[in-house]
Amino acid sequence: MTPLVLAGMALVFLSFAALLTAAESAFNFLSRHDAEQAILQGNGTALKRILAQPLPHMRALRFWRIWFEMASAVAVTVLLYSLLDHVWLAGLVATGIMALLGFVIVGVSPRQLGRVHAAGLVRFSAPLIRFLYGVLGPIPGWLVTVGSAVAPGAPADNEAFFSQEEFRELVDRASESDVIEDNEAELIQSVFDFGDTLVRSVMVPRTDIVFIDSGSSLRRAMSLFLRSGYSRIPVIGENTDQILGIVYLKDVAAALHNLRPGEEPLAVDELAREVRYVPDSKLVSELLRELQKESTHVAIVIDEYGGTAGLVTLEDLIEEIVGEIVDEYDTESAEAVELGDGRFRVSARMNIDDLGELFDLELDDDEVDTAGGLLAKALGRVPIVGSTVQVHGLSLRADRLEGRRNRVSHIIAAAVPNADVPTDTDLQDLLDEAAPIQQGVPREQPE
């Protein structure tokens, strides 16, 4: 009779261990929607109380799961000892049997069942978990405190299921094992980083903003739009701290198209739209929601003193998640391409020493390292397409804009004879017309 009782006890304990394992898996994978539906369909308040205080209930569940596993192992060991009458042999056989049964009946099958039928198992097991929690009371919490004292460097157990760090580690492991692609893992990690990023980290700094002075004509604004590649440009008063509005390419194009013969175009102030201001300490996740709600694509960033710190666009925020967004104008090309007549199209990132070697010149400048830096320094403002300077015996002209910040990517370089080389008249007229322009908006595709 005793062997039958022990066998029955072992099966009962294993069954409870399997049930609690399935319940733990179900709670871990229960979605918010399924939890709400389970509360509506469940009877009594057990599930509501568990979901209101999930951490202590999960501690109690894990404690009882381990207890039932140990109890079943002890029952099997005693059963085998009564049959074999040899303690070491009984212990060895019991260990093998429980390892197999524990892996299949407790370790694998219940967890899979819990994931597939999470809502149903949660409703079914809620009264049992609530009862087991009440039996133990604060004991699991005391045991956690003791465990934390033994391992003082371990992270605090203040999460019911997954912490952010655990989820990040899970994503990394999934990527390493090829469960998900590397770009998918990077996207998930970017979403976590997105919530902690401040606007000041993604904005276009004040020194890189392209603007237009108040009172400028629409034709000057259109010239700037076409040369800079931007579709929204701030209108300023006395300085960049006095931003009067944002002028849009679509508005300027429509106004110029509707001009009657002989009619003078309006000033940009007439078409400038209201400015959206945001503090540089704002979270980008909050700003993204606000811009989506307001259907706004651009905002001026201000610092703690109320001055202009920079500018941020919807594209800047999105690129924090999905990475660099390029278009048909962003192309890869060689660092230097000979155009004939002693001219070269060079990358703005080309080292000035390499640039000098193209023309057998020694370019010595301690303040800049690249061709683009040399152009910007000599120009004294942010270069846009067509900006031309002569420096160290070279003529440099901004040729292309590319990338997220819409900065100069390529420059046309040519040697300058002893006499000054005249520039193209039409190009110079455009440069003189846009002379007050100094800083700018990150590119948004003209619509």
C-alpha positions as a LaTeX table, in Angstrom:
\begin{tabular}{lrrr}
\hline
Residue & $x$ (\AA) & $y$ (\AA) & $z$ (\AA) \\
\hline
Met1 & 0.00 & 0.00 & 0.00 \\
Thr2 & 2.82 & 2.36 & 0.88 \\
Pro3 & 4.40 & 2.24 & $-2.62$ \\
Leu4 & 1.05 & 3.10 & $-4.19$ \\
Val5 & 0.58 & 6.05 & $-1.83$ \\
Leu6 & 4.09 & 7.32 & $-2.58$ \\
Ala7 & 3.54 & 6.93 & $-6.34$ \\
Gly8 & 0.23 & 8.80 & $-6.06$ \\
Met9 & 1.85 & 11.58 & $-4.03$ \\
Ala10 & 4.63 & 11.92 & $-6.60$ \\
Leu11 & 2.12 & 12.22 & $-9.45$ \\
Val12 & 0.01 & 14.76 & $-7.54$ \\
Phe13 & 3.06 & 16.87 & $-6.69$ \\
Leu14 & 4.28 & 16.70 & $-10.30$ \\
Ser15 & 0.84 & 17.73 & $-11.53$ \\
Phe16 & 0.76 & 20.76 & $-9.24$ \\
Ala17 & 4.31 & 21.70 & $-10.30$ \\
Ala18 & 3.32 & 21.44 & $-13.97$ \\
Leu19 & 0.18 & 23.53 & $-13.39$ \\
Leu20 & 2.10 & 26.27 & $-11.59$ \\
Thr21 & 4.77 & 26.27 & $-14.30$ \\
Ala22 & 2.09 & 26.72 & $-16.96$ \\
Ala23 & 0.44 & 29.46 & $-14.88$ \\
Glu24 & 3.74 & 31.32 & $-14.46$ \\
Ser25 & 4.37 & 31.15 & $-18.21$ \\
Ala26 & 0.82 & 32.33 & $-18.90$ \\
Phe27 & 1.17 & 35.35 & $-16.63$ \\
Asn28 & 4.52 & 36.24 & $-18.20$ \\
Phe29 & 3.09 & 36.20 & $-21.73$ \\
Leu30 & $-0.34$ & 37.63 & $-20.94$ \\
Ser31 & $-1.00$ & 40.78 & $-22.98$ \\
Arg32 & $-2.84$ & 43.79 & $-21.57$ \\
His33 & $-5.86$ & 43.14 & $-23.80$ \\
Asp34 & $-6.04$ & 39.47 & $-22.80$ \\
Ala35 & $-5.72$ & 40.43 & $-19.13$ \\
Glu36 & $-8.68$ & 42.81 & $-19.43$ \\
Gln37 & $-10.74$ & 40.15 & $-21.18$ \\
Ala38 & $-9.76$ & 37.56 & $-18.56$ \\
Ile39 & $-10.96$ & 39.87 & $-15.77$ \\
Leu40 & $-14.29$ & 40.39 & $-17.53$ \\
Gln41 & $-14.80$ & 36.67 & $-18.13$ \\
Gly42 & $-13.41$ & 35.43 & $-14.79$ \\
Asn43 & $-15.41$ & 34.78 & $-11.64$ \\
Gly44 & $-14.64$ & 36.51 & $-8.33$ \\
Thr45 & $-11.92$ & 39.01 & $-7.52$ \\
Ala46 & $-8.90$ & 36.66 & $-7.38$ \\
Leu47 & $-7.56$ & 37.66 & $-10.79$ \\
Lys48 & $-8.10$ & 41.36 & $-10.12$ \\
Arg49 & $-6.10$ & 41.17 & $-6.90$ \\
Ile50 & $-3.30$ & 39.22 & $-8.58$ \\
Leu51 & $-2.99$ & 41.75 & $-11.42$ \\
Ala52 & $-3.15$ & 44.61 & $-8.91$ \\
Gln53 & $-0.15$ & 43.14 & $-7.02$ \\
Pro54 & 1.59 & 40.81 & $-9.50$ \\
Leu55 & 5.05 & 40.78 & $-7.89$ \\
Pro56 & 4.21 & 39.19 & $-4.50$ \\
His57 & 1.84 & 36.69 & $-6.14$ \\
Met58 & 4.50 & 35.63 & $-8.67$ \\
Arg59 & 6.99 & 35.16 & $-5.81$ \\
Ala60 & 4.54 & 32.90 & $-4.03$ \\
Leu61 & 3.83 & 30.98 & $-7.26$ \\
Arg62 & 7.54 & 30.34 & $-7.85$ \\
Phe63 & 8.06 & 29.25 & $-4.25$ \\
Trp64 & 5.25 & 26.67 & $-4.44$ \\
Arg65 & 6.39 & 25.46 & $-7.88$ \\
Ile66 & 9.84 & 24.70 & $-6.47$ \\
Trp67 & 8.28 & 23.11 & $-3.34$ \\
Phe68 & 6.10 & 20.74 & $-5.39$ \\
Glu69 & 9.04 & 19.78 & $-7.60$ \\
Met70 & 11.18 & 18.98 & $-4.54$ \\
Ala71 & 8.30 & 17.11 & $-2.85$ \\
Ser72 & 7.75 & 14.92 & $-5.92$ \\
Ala73 & 11.48 & 14.15 & $-6.06$ \\
Val74 & 11.49 & 13.14 & $-2.39$ \\
Ala75 & 8.40 & 10.92 & $-2.89$ \\
Val76 & 10.01 & 9.13 & $-5.85$ \\
Thr77 & 13.24 & 8.64 & $-3.91$ \\
Val78 & 11.43 & 7.13 & $-0.90$ \\
Leu79 & 9.39 & 4.94 & $-3.23$ \\
Leu80 & 12.48 & 3.55 & $-4.95$ \\
Tyr81 & 14.28 & 3.01 & $-1.63$ \\
Ser82 & 11.36 & 0.94 & $-0.36$ \\
Leu83 & 11.53 & $-1.19$ & $-3.51$ \\
Leu84 & 15.32 & $-1.51$ & $-3.97$ \\
Asp85 & 16.39 & $-1.35$ & $-0.33$ \\
His86 & 19.60 & 0.44 & $-1.34$ \\
Val87 & 19.86 & 4.13 & $-0.54$ \\
Trp88 & 22.55 & 5.07 & $-3.09$ \\
Leu89 & 20.99 & 3.10 & $-5.92$ \\
Ala90 & 17.55 & 4.50 & $-5.07$ \\
Gly91 & 18.94 & 8.06 & $-5.05$ \\
Leu92 & 20.72 & 7.60 & $-8.39$ \\
Val93 & 17.69 & 6.10 & $-10.13$ \\
Ala94 & 15.35 & 8.72 & $-8.62$ \\
Thr95 & 17.62 & 11.50 & $-9.87$ \\
Gly96 & 17.52 & 10.16 & $-13.44$ \\
Ile97 & 13.74 & 9.63 & $-13.40$ \\
Met98 & 13.01 & 13.10 & $-11.96$ \\
Ala99 & 15.39 & 14.75 & $-14.40$ \\
Leu100 & 13.48 & 13.24 & $-17.33$ \\
Leu101 & 10.01 & 13.81 & $-15.86$ \\
Gly102 & 10.88 & 17.31 & $-14.67$ \\
Phe103 & 12.22 & 18.31 & $-18.06$ \\
Val104 & 9.25 & 17.00 & $-20.05$ \\
Ile105 & 6.28 & 17.30 & $-17.66$ \\
Val106 & 7.36 & 20.41 & $-15.74$ \\
Gly107 & 10.01 & 22.18 & $-17.82$ \\
Val108 & 8.85 & 22.10 & $-21.44$ \\
Ser109 & 5.23 & 21.12 & $-22.05$ \\
Pro110 & 3.57 & 23.36 & $-19.40$ \\
Arg111 & 5.51 & 26.42 & $-20.53$ \\
Gln112 & 4.43 & 25.93 & $-24.12$ \\
Leu113 & 0.86 & 25.35 & $-22.98$ \\
Gly114 & 0.99 & 28.55 & $-20.92$ \\
Arg115 & 2.12 & 30.61 & $-23.89$ \\
Val116 & $-0.55$ & 29.24 & $-26.24$ \\
His117 & $-3.47$ & 29.38 & $-23.79$ \\
Ala118 & $-2.40$ & 32.28 & $-21.56$ \\
Ala119 & $-5.84$ & 33.84 & $-20.98$ \\
Gly120 & $-7.61$ & 30.57 & $-20.16$ \\
Leu121 & $-4.88$ & 29.35 & $-17.78$ \\
Val122 & $-4.79$ & 32.70 & $-16.00$ \\
Arg123 & $-8.51$ & 32.52 & $-15.30$ \\
Phe124 & $-8.31$ & 28.87 & $-14.26$ \\
Ser125 & $-5.30$ & 29.18 & $-11.95$ \\
Ala126 & $-6.07$ & 32.57 & $-10.38$ \\
Pro127 & $-8.03$ & 31.17 & $-7.35$ \\
Leu128 & $-5.29$ & 28.59 & $-6.64$ \\
Ile129 & $-2.51$ & 31.19 & $-6.83$ \\
Arg130 & $-4.47$ & 33.52 & $-4.61$ \\
Phe131 & $-4.93$ & 30.73 & $-2.05$ \\
Leu132 & $-1.24$ & 29.72 & $-2.11$ \\
Tyr133 & $-0.27$ & 33.36 & $-1.70$ \\
Gly134 & $-2.49$ & 33.65 & 1.35 \\
Val135 & $-1.00$ & 30.49 & 2.91 \\
Leu136 & 2.57 & 31.75 & 2.66 \\
Gly137 & 1.93 & 35.36 & 3.53 \\
Pro138 & 5.16 & 37.42 & 3.65 \\
Ile139 & 7.53 & 34.42 & 3.58 \\
Pro140 & 8.50 & 34.75 & $-0.15$ \\
Gly141 & 9.27 & 38.43 & 0.39 \\
Trp142 & 11.56 & 37.56 & 3.31 \\
Leu143 & 13.36 & 34.97 & 1.22 \\
Val144 & 13.89 & 37.54 & $-1.57$ \\
Thr145 & 15.36 & 39.94 & 1.00 \\
Val146 & 17.76 & 37.25 & 2.19 \\
Gly147 & 18.73 & 36.45 & $-1.39$ \\
Ser148 & 19.36 & 40.14 & $-2.13$ \\
Ala149 & 21.61 & 40.36 & 0.93 \\
Val150 & 23.62 & 37.37 & $-0.31$ \\
Ala151 & 24.06 & 39.01 & $-3.75$ \\
Pro152 & 24.22 & 42.77 & $-3.00$ \\
Gly153 & 25.36 & 43.68 & $-6.52$ \\
Ala154 & 22.36 & 42.10 & $-8.25$ \\
Pro155 & 19.63 & 44.37 & $-9.65$ \\
Ala156 & 16.62 & 44.92 & $-7.40$ \\
Asp157 & 13.67 & 42.61 & $-7.92$ \\
Asn158 & 11.16 & 45.34 & $-8.61$ \\
Glu159 & 9.77 & 44.07 & $-11.89$ \\
Ala160 & 6.97 & 41.56 & $-12.08$ \\
Phe161 & 8.05 & 40.04 & $-15.37$ \\
Phe162 & 10.53 & 41.58 & $-17.84$ \\
Ser163 & 12.68 & 44.59 & $-17.03$ \\
Gln164 & 13.95 & 46.77 & $-19.86$ \\
Glu165 & 17.49 & 45.44 & $-19.38$ \\
Glu166 & 16.25 & 41.84 & $-19.59$ \\
Phe167 & 14.32 & 42.60 & $-22.75$ \\
Arg168 & 17.35 & 44.27 & $-24.33$ \\
Glu169 & 19.44 & 41.22 & $-23.50$ \\
Leu170 & 16.73 & 39.00 & $-24.98$ \\
Val171 & 16.82 & 41.01 & $-28.21$ \\
Asp172 & 20.62 & 40.74 & $-28.40$ \\
Arg173 & 20.48 & 36.97 & $-27.92$ \\
Ala174 & 17.75 & 36.63 & $-30.53$ \\
Ser175 & 19.89 & 38.58 & $-32.98$ \\
Glu176 & 22.99 & 36.50 & $-32.25$ \\
Ser177 & 21.05 & 33.27 & $-32.79$ \\
Asp178 & 19.55 & 34.60 & $-36.07$ \\
Val179 & 16.00 & 34.47 & $-34.73$ \\
Ile180 & 15.65 & 38.10 & $-35.84$ \\
Glu181 & 17.72 & 40.10 & $-38.32$ \\
Asp182 & 20.41 & 42.52 & $-37.12$ \\
Asn183 & 18.55 & 45.52 & $-38.54$ \\
Glu184 & 15.40 & 44.44 & $-36.69$ \\
Ala185 & 17.35 & 44.19 & $-33.43$ \\
Glu186 & 18.82 & 47.65 & $-34.01$ \\
Leu187 & 15.33 & 49.03 & $-34.62$ \\
Ile188 & 14.05 & 47.57 & $-31.34$ \\
Gln189 & 17.04 & 48.93 & $-29.42$ \\
Ser190 & 16.49 & 52.34 & $-31.04$ \\
Val191 & 12.92 & 52.39 & $-29.74$ \\
Phe192 & 14.21 & 51.95 & $-26.17$ \\
Asp193 & 16.84 & 54.67 & $-26.64$ \\
Phe194 & 14.24 & 56.94 & $-28.23$ \\
Gly195 & 12.31 & 57.26 & $-24.99$ \\
Asp196 & 15.38 & 58.60 & $-23.13$ \\
Thr197 & 16.71 & 60.98 & $-25.80$ \\
Leu198 & 16.41 & 64.75 & $-25.39$ \\
Val199 & 15.64 & 67.18 & $-28.19$ \\
Arg200 & 19.04 & 68.85 & $-27.84$ \\
Ser201 & 20.65 & 65.58 & $-28.96$ \\
Val202 & 18.85 & 65.47 & $-32.34$ \\
Met203 & 18.34 & 69.13 & $-33.21$ \\
Val204 & 20.16 & 71.04 & $-35.92$ \\
Pro205 & 22.36 & 73.47 & $-33.95$ \\
Arg206 & 21.84 & 77.19 & $-34.25$ \\
Thr207 & 25.04 & 77.65 & $-36.25$ \\
Asp208 & 23.76 & 75.27 & $-38.97$ \\
Ile209 & 20.33 & 76.83 & $-39.44$ \\
Val210 & 19.67 & 78.51 & $-42.79$ \\
Phe211 & 17.38 & 81.51 & $-42.37$ \\
Ile212 & 16.14 & 84.51 & $-44.34$ \\
Asp213 & 15.85 & 88.09 & $-43.15$ \\
Ser214 & 12.52 & 89.77 & $-42.52$ \\
Gly215 & 11.44 & 91.92 & $-45.46$ \\
Ser216 & 13.15 & 89.75 & $-48.07$ \\
Ser217 & 11.30 & 89.27 & $-51.34$ \\
Leu218 & 9.63 & 86.03 & $-52.38$ \\
Arg219 & 12.02 & 85.75 & $-55.32$ \\
Arg220 & 14.97 & 85.83 & $-52.95$ \\
Ala221 & 13.23 & 83.20 & $-50.82$ \\
Met222 & 12.67 & 81.00 & $-53.88$ \\
Ser223 & 16.32 & 81.37 & $-54.84$ \\
Leu224 & 17.31 & 80.23 & $-51.37$ \\
Phe225 & 14.88 & 77.30 & $-51.44$ \\
Leu226 & 16.24 & 76.06 & $-54.76$ \\
Arg227 & 19.88 & 76.43 & $-53.79$ \\
Ser228 & 19.65 & 75.08 & $-50.25$ \\
Gly229 & 17.27 & 72.17 & $-50.89$ \\
Tyr230 & 15.12 & 73.07 & $-47.89$ \\
Ser231 & 11.33 & 73.35 & $-47.95$ \\
Arg232 & 10.88 & 75.32 & $-44.70$ \\
Ile233 & 13.08 & 78.23 & $-43.66$ \\
Pro234 & 12.82 & 80.50 & $-40.57$ \\
Val235 & 12.27 & 84.24 & $-41.02$ \\
Ile236 & 14.32 & 86.29 & $-38.54$ \\
Gly237 & 14.29 & 89.87 & $-37.34$ \\
Glu238 & 17.40 & 91.46 & $-35.89$ \\
Asn239 & 19.10 & 88.13 & $-35.09$ \\
Thr240 & 18.47 & 84.41 & $-34.81$ \\
Asp241 & 16.95 & 84.85 & $-31.35$ \\
Gln242 & 14.10 & 86.80 & $-32.97$ \\
Ile243 & 12.37 & 84.29 & $-35.21$ \\
Leu244 & 9.22 & 85.80 & $-36.68$ \\
Gly245 & 7.86 & 82.77 & $-38.49$ \\
Ile246 & 8.52 & 79.87 & $-40.84$ \\
Val247 & 8.14 & 80.33 & $-44.60$ \\
Tyr248 & 7.16 & 77.27 & $-46.65$ \\
Leu249 & 8.27 & 76.46 & $-50.19$ \\
Lys250 & 4.71 & 75.54 & $-51.23$ \\
Asp251 & 3.38 & 78.92 & $-50.08$ \\
Val252 & 6.12 & 80.83 & $-51.90$ \\
Ala253 & 5.71 & 78.80 & $-55.10$ \\
Ala254 & 1.94 & 79.33 & $-55.09$ \\
Ala255 & 2.27 & 83.07 & $-54.48$ \\
Leu256 & 4.82 & 83.52 & $-57.29$ \\
His257 & 2.73 & 81.40 & $-59.66$ \\
Asn258 & $-0.36$ & 83.52 & $-59.04$ \\
Leu259 & 1.41 & 86.87 & $-59.59$ \\
Arg260 & $-0.14$ & 89.01 & $-62.29$ \\
Pro261 & 2.03 & 90.68 & $-64.94$ \\
Gly262 & 3.74 & 93.72 & $-63.42$ \\
Glu263 & 2.58 & 92.89 & $-59.89$ \\
Glu264 & 5.24 & 93.09 & $-57.19$ \\
Pro265 & 5.63 & 89.96 & $-55.04$ \\
Leu266 & 4.94 & 90.04 & $-51.32$ \\
Ala267 & 7.61 & 89.98 & $-48.64$ \\
Val268 & 8.28 & 86.70 & $-46.88$ \\
Asp269 & 6.72 & 88.10 & $-43.70$ \\
Glu270 & 3.32 & 88.01 & $-45.37$ \\
Leu271 & 3.51 & 84.24 & $-45.91$ \\
Ala272 & 5.39 & 83.23 & $-42.76$ \\
Arg273 & 3.53 & 80.76 & $-40.56$ \\
Glu274 & 3.45 & 80.63 & $-36.78$ \\
Val275 & 6.51 & 79.24 & $-35.02$ \\
Arg276 & 6.33 & 76.14 & $-32.82$ \\
Tyr277 & 8.77 & 76.41 & $-29.88$ \\
Val278 & 10.06 & 73.53 & $-27.75$ \\
Pro279 & 12.61 & 73.47 & $-24.90$ \\
Asp280 & 15.88 & 71.66 & $-25.57$ \\
Ser281 & 15.29 & 69.48 & $-22.49$ \\
Lys282 & 12.10 & 67.92 & $-23.89$ \\
Leu283 & 12.01 & 64.18 & $-24.60$ \\
Val284 & 11.89 & 63.39 & $-28.32$ \\
Ser285 & 9.17 & 60.79 & $-27.73$ \\
Glu286 & 6.88 & 63.47 & $-26.29$ \\
Leu287 & 7.71 & 65.92 & $-29.07$ \\
Leu288 & 6.99 & 63.31 & $-31.76$ \\
Arg289 & 3.49 & 62.73 & $-30.35$ \\
Glu290 & 2.85 & 66.48 & $-30.20$ \\
Leu291 & 4.03 & 67.12 & $-33.75$ \\
Gln292 & 1.88 & 64.25 & $-35.01$ \\
Lys293 & $-1.15$ & 65.60 & $-33.17$ \\
Glu294 & $-0.61$ & 69.16 & $-34.41$ \\
Ser295 & 0.35 & 68.11 & $-37.98$ \\
Thr296 & 3.55 & 70.16 & $-37.64$ \\
His297 & 6.85 & 69.23 & $-39.28$ \\
Val298 & 9.29 & 71.73 & $-37.79$ \\
Ala299 & 9.90 & 73.37 & $-34.40$ \\
Ile300 & 12.39 & 75.89 & $-33.05$ \\
Val301 & 14.38 & 74.68 & $-30.04$ \\
Ile302 & 15.07 & 77.20 & $-27.27$ \\
Asp303 & 17.57 & 76.97 & $-24.44$ \\
Glu304 & 17.07 & 77.68 & $-20.75$ \\
Tyr305 & 17.58 & 81.41 & $-21.33$ \\
Gly306 & 14.96 & 81.67 & $-24.06$ \\
Gly307 & 17.44 & 82.00 & $-26.91$ \\
Thr308 & 17.41 & 79.96 & $-30.11$ \\
Ala309 & 19.37 & 76.75 & $-29.55$ \\
Gly310 & 18.55 & 75.02 & $-32.80$ \\
Leu311 & 15.82 & 73.54 & $-34.94$ \\
Val312 & 14.25 & 70.09 & $-35.11$ \\
Thr313 & 12.06 & 68.47 & $-37.76$ \\
Leu314 & 9.83 & 65.44 & $-37.86$ \\
Glu315 & 12.42 & 63.70 & $-40.02$ \\
Asp316 & 15.08 & 64.20 & $-37.33$ \\
Leu317 & 12.88 & 62.43 & $-34.79$ \\
Ile318 & 11.97 & 59.55 & $-37.09$ \\
Glu319 & 15.61 & 58.99 & $-38.03$ \\
Glu320 & 16.41 & 58.41 & $-34.35$ \\
Ile321 & 14.39 & 55.19 & $-34.71$ \\
Val322 & 14.87 & 54.03 & $-38.29$ \\
Gly323 & 18.31 & 55.50 & $-38.99$ \\
Glu324 & 19.51 & 57.76 & $-41.80$ \\
Ile325 & 16.90 & 58.56 & $-44.45$ \\
Val326 & 18.36 & 59.27 & $-47.88$ \\
Asp327 & 16.76 & 60.15 & $-51.18$ \\
Glu328 & 17.58 & 60.08 & $-54.87$ \\
Tyr329 & 19.91 & 63.04 & $-54.43$ \\
Asp330 & 22.09 & 61.25 & $-51.86$ \\
Thr331 & 24.57 & 59.24 & $-53.88$ \\
Glu332 & 27.92 & 57.61 & $-53.36$ \\
Ser333 & 30.75 & 58.93 & $-55.52$ \\
Ala334 & 34.53 & 58.93 & $-55.67$ \\
Glu335 & 36.38 & 61.32 & $-53.37$ \\
Ala336 & 37.80 & 63.24 & $-56.36$ \\
Val337 & 36.58 & 63.25 & $-59.99$ \\
Glu338 & 38.38 & 65.20 & $-62.71$ \\
Leu339 & 36.01 & 67.41 & $-64.71$ \\
Gly340 & 38.51 & 68.84 & $-67.19$ \\
Asp341 & 39.94 & 72.34 & $-67.53$ \\
Gly342 & 41.84 & 71.80 & $-64.28$ \\
Arg343 & 38.66 & 71.38 & $-62.22$ \\
Phe344 & 37.86 & 68.57 & $-59.78$ \\
Arg345 & 34.67 & 67.56 & $-58.01$ \\
Val346 & 35.83 & 66.54 & $-54.54$ \\
Ser347 & 34.10 & 65.24 & $-51.41$ \\
Ala348 & 33.54 & 67.86 & $-48.73$ \\
Arg349 & 35.15 & 65.40 & $-46.31$ \\
Met350 & 38.40 & 65.22 & $-48.30$ \\
Asn351 & 41.44 & 66.08 & $-46.20$ \\
Ile352 & 42.92 & 69.47 & $-47.15$ \\
Asp353 & 46.34 & 67.87 & $-47.59$ \\
Asp354 & 44.89 & 65.54 & $-50.22$ \\
Leu355 & 43.11 & 68.50 & $-51.80$ \\
Gly356 & 46.40 & 70.38 & $-52.03$ \\
Glu357 & 48.11 & 67.41 & $-53.69$ \\
Leu358 & 45.59 & 67.56 & $-56.55$ \\
Phe359 & 46.90 & 71.03 & $-57.45$ \\
Asp360 & 50.50 & 70.72 & $-56.21$ \\
Leu361 & 49.75 & 73.17 & $-53.42$ \\
Glu362 & 50.58 & 73.05 & $-49.74$ \\
Leu363 & 47.41 & 73.94 & $-47.82$ \\
Asp364 & 48.40 & 74.81 & $-44.28$ \\
Asp365 & 45.43 & 75.51 & $-42.00$ \\
Asp366 & 45.43 & 74.55 & $-38.32$ \\
Glu367 & 41.72 & 75.30 & $-37.79$ \\
Val368 & 40.09 & 72.97 & $-40.34$ \\
Asp369 & 40.88 & 69.51 & $-41.69$ \\
Thr370 & 38.52 & 69.07 & $-44.64$ \\
Ala371 & 37.64 & 70.78 & $-47.89$ \\
Gly372 & 34.16 & 71.52 & $-46.57$ \\
Gly373 & 35.60 & 73.09 & $-43.44$ \\
Leu374 & 37.92 & 75.25 & $-45.53$ \\
Leu375 & 34.98 & 76.46 & $-47.64$ \\
Ala376 & 32.84 & 77.27 & $-44.58$ \\
Lys377 & 35.69 & 79.08 & $-42.81$ \\
Ala378 & 36.51 & 81.27 & $-45.82$ \\
Leu379 & 32.81 & 81.95 & $-46.51$ \\
Gly380 & 32.04 & 82.92 & $-42.91$ \\
Arg381 & 28.62 & 81.27 & $-42.95$ \\
Val382 & 26.97 & 77.94 & $-43.68$ \\
Pro383 & 27.62 & 77.14 & $-47.35$ \\
Ile384 & 24.80 & 76.23 & $-49.70$ \\
Val385 & 24.82 & 75.25 & $-53.37$ \\
Gly386 & 26.64 & 77.91 & $-55.37$ \\
Ser387 & 28.59 & 79.41 & $-52.46$ \\
Thr388 & 32.01 & 80.34 & $-53.87$ \\
Val389 & 35.27 & 81.47 & $-52.27$ \\
Gln390 & 38.90 & 81.84 & $-53.23$ \\
Val391 & 41.38 & 80.68 & $-50.63$ \\
His392 & 45.04 & 79.56 & $-50.69$ \\
Gly393 & 45.17 & 79.78 & $-54.47$ \\
Leu394 & 42.05 & 77.67 & $-54.98$ \\
Ser395 & 38.54 & 78.46 & $-56.08$ \\
Leu396 & 36.00 & 76.40 & $-54.12$ \\
Arg397 & 32.31 & 76.23 & $-55.04$ \\
Ala398 & 29.66 & 74.22 & $-53.18$ \\
Asp399 & 28.18 & 71.77 & $-55.67$ \\
Arg400 & 25.81 & 69.33 & $-53.92$ \\
Leu401 & 23.86 & 68.92 & $-50.70$ \\
Glu402 & 23.22 & 65.50 & $-49.18$ \\
Gly403 & 22.41 & 63.70 & $-45.97$ \\
Arg404 & 20.20 & 64.24 & $-43.00$ \\
Arg405 & 21.46 & 67.74 & $-42.24$ \\
Asn406 & 21.45 & 68.69 & $-45.92$ \\
Arg407 & 25.04 & 69.85 & $-45.75$ \\
Val408 & 27.45 & 70.36 & $-48.63$ \\
Ser409 & 28.69 & 66.96 & $-49.77$ \\
His410 & 30.73 & 67.88 & $-52.87$ \\
Ile411 & 32.79 & 70.87 & $-53.92$ \\
Ile412 & 34.09 & 72.03 & $-57.32$ \\
Ala413 & 37.76 & 72.96 & $-56.87$ \\
Ala414 & 39.99 & 74.70 & $-59.38$ \\
Ala415 & 43.34 & 76.43 & $-59.27$ \\
Val416 & 43.25 & 80.24 & $-59.35$ \\
Pro417 & 45.75 & 82.08 & $-61.61$ \\
Asn418 & 47.68 & 85.04 & $-60.27$ \\
Ala419 & 44.88 & 87.28 & $-61.39$ \\
Asp420 & 41.49 & 86.92 & $-59.71$ \\
Val421 & 39.18 & 84.63 & $-61.60$ \\
Pro422 & 35.80 & 86.27 & $-62.29$ \\
Thr423 & 32.79 & 84.25 & $-61.22$ \\
Asp424 & 29.67 & 83.65 & $-63.26$ \\
Thr425 & 27.53 & 86.80 & $-63.30$ \\
Asp426 & 24.22 & 85.09 & $-62.72$ \\
Leu427 & 25.65 & 83.01 & $-59.91$ \\
Gln428 & 27.17 & 86.08 & $-58.27$ \\
Asp429 & 23.84 & 87.91 & $-58.47$ \\
Leu430 & 22.21 & 85.05 & $-56.62$ \\
Leu431 & 24.96 & 85.08 & $-54.01$ \\
Asp432 & 24.63 & 88.83 & $-53.46$ \\
Glu433 & 20.88 & 88.50 & $-53.25$ \\
Ala434 & 21.12 & 85.81 & $-50.57$ \\
Ala435 & 24.06 & 87.45 & $-48.72$ \\
Pro436 & 22.14 & 87.98 & $-45.43$ \\
Ile437 & 21.36 & 84.28 & $-45.27$ \\
Gln438 & 23.54 & 82.53 & $-42.75$ \\
Gln439 & 21.97 & 79.57 & $-41.07$ \\
Gly440 & 19.31 & 76.83 & $-41.92$ \\
Val441 & 16.71 & 74.16 & $-41.58$ \\
Pro442 & 17.37 & 70.41 & $-41.98$ \\
Arg443 & 15.95 & 69.19 & $-45.22$ \\
Glu444 & 12.38 & 68.17 & $-45.63$ \\
Gln445 & 11.40 & 67.01 & $-49.07$ \\
Pro446 & 9.52 & 69.70 & $-51.00$ \\
Glu447 & 5.96 & 68.60 & $-51.36$ \\
\hline
\end{tabular}
